[in-house]
Amino acid sequence: MLLVHAHPDDESIGTGATMAKYAAEGAHVTLITCTLGELGEVIPAELAHLAADADGGLGEYRIGELAAACAALGVTDHRFLGGPGRYRDSGMMGLPGNEAPGCFWQADVNVAAGELLGVIREVRPQVLVTYDDNGFYGHPDHIQAHRVAWRAFELADGLVSKFYATAVPRSVLVGAIESLRNRPGGGSFPGGAPSFDQVESVHDLPFGVPDEVVTTEIDATAYLEQKLAAMRAHATQIAVESPFFAFSDNVGQRAFGREYYTLLAGPRGPASRGDGRENDLFGGIH
């Protein structure tokens, strides 16, 4: 299995339980991270000097955080696309970082895909996982990760059997919102900021897809604690109060032990659920 993520911490938040489950079951799990996440906002005050608008050095520091997160997940094969620092964090959509020379958003897709193709030819993954064409929530580096992974999948010419995008069904978001509303202290996270349970509708969130779009549900609840440990390793970016977490905005979210995907290419495995979803990313591969 090969996973392509944009920044350190994305792997733990979106696919950490899945990675831990398959690694524990003996699958070879390779993680490719496309940038060092240099433009992330820093949560701990004692590390504020690492921020890009201070002394800098956040990207290098996050290399260590990512190594610790991978260790928590049991993943031993992790690489940066083109090597550490080859592509710089582009920042959120519309910010000046999008235009910076060397940022991932400005990367030549074919060149970056060629670098990824080299890894594909080496490790021969049956399954490739990244984001959808909206980058899950519209971040330029996530969108670019999809473009690069898709192009590499095309260039691999059949070496990879299945291509998945991460997804969160809207029904799951509704349930997460209710759990936040019912937690002690209400929907706020430590610091007092409101949680996303105060949105008017899940349709107002930048992520989430219709349930019928989701093809695959991985029950990795047995590995939720490993996922949370990996998220804690990314201490510059994530505050964890199990089973909830927050970024620098203190907006509380629920960490999921079940993780969801949409199959974009390749054979669909047999349905093991009443809703027709697969329960195995390797399903249908012969």
C-alpha positions, 0 to 999 in steps of 0.5 A: 500500500502506498499513501500520498499525503501533502504535509506531516500530520495529514497521514495520521488525521486522515488515514492513521488507523488504516495505516496502523491496521494494515501494517499490523496485519503484515502489509508493506505500507509506504508513506510519501509526504510531499512537503515539510509543512513549513507554513503550519501554525504552531500551537505550543507557545514554547515552540512559537519561534519555529513558525515561518513568521518568526525564526523559522525551522518548523519544517525541519522540526516536523520531520522528527514529529513525522518519524515519531508518528510513523513509529506509533503507527508501525509504519517503517517506510516513509519518504518525502517526495523528491527528498526532504524539502524538495517541495515547499508548503504552499499555504492555504488557497489564495495566500502568497505562499501559493506563488513562491518558487519551489512550492508544491502548488507550482510543481510541474505535475509530470516531474513530480509524478515521475519522482513518485513513479520511481517509488511505485516501481520500487515498492510495487504497491497494489493500492494507492491512496491520496485525496480527491480532486478537491484535495479533501477540503481545497488546500492547494497542496492536497489538490496537487497531491491528487494530481501528482498521484493520479498522473503517477498512477497513469504512468505506472501502466497497470503496476498499481491495481486500485486508486482511492481517495480519502472521504468522510460521509456526511452522515458520519459528520452529523454523528460527530457533531452530535457527539461534540454537542453531548460531551462534557463542557459542550462543543468547545475545546480547551481554550473555549473556542466553538467547535464545528458543531455550531455550523448550520449544516454539514454542507457548510463544512469544507469537507464531507461527501454524500454517503453514496459516493463512499465505496469503502469503510475500513473498521480500524477502531482497534487501532484508534489509540495508535492513531491518537498517539500519532496525532499527539506526536504532531504536537506543533499542529494538533492538540488531542483530548481523546477522542477529540482533537483540534488545530491551532484554531481550537475548533474541536473535531472527532477522531475516527477509528473507522476511515472511509474511501472512494474507489476512483480506479480499479476493481471493486471488491465484494460488498461485505456490508448492507450498504454495499461498501467494501471493508478491505482496500485490497478487495477484488485484487487477484 
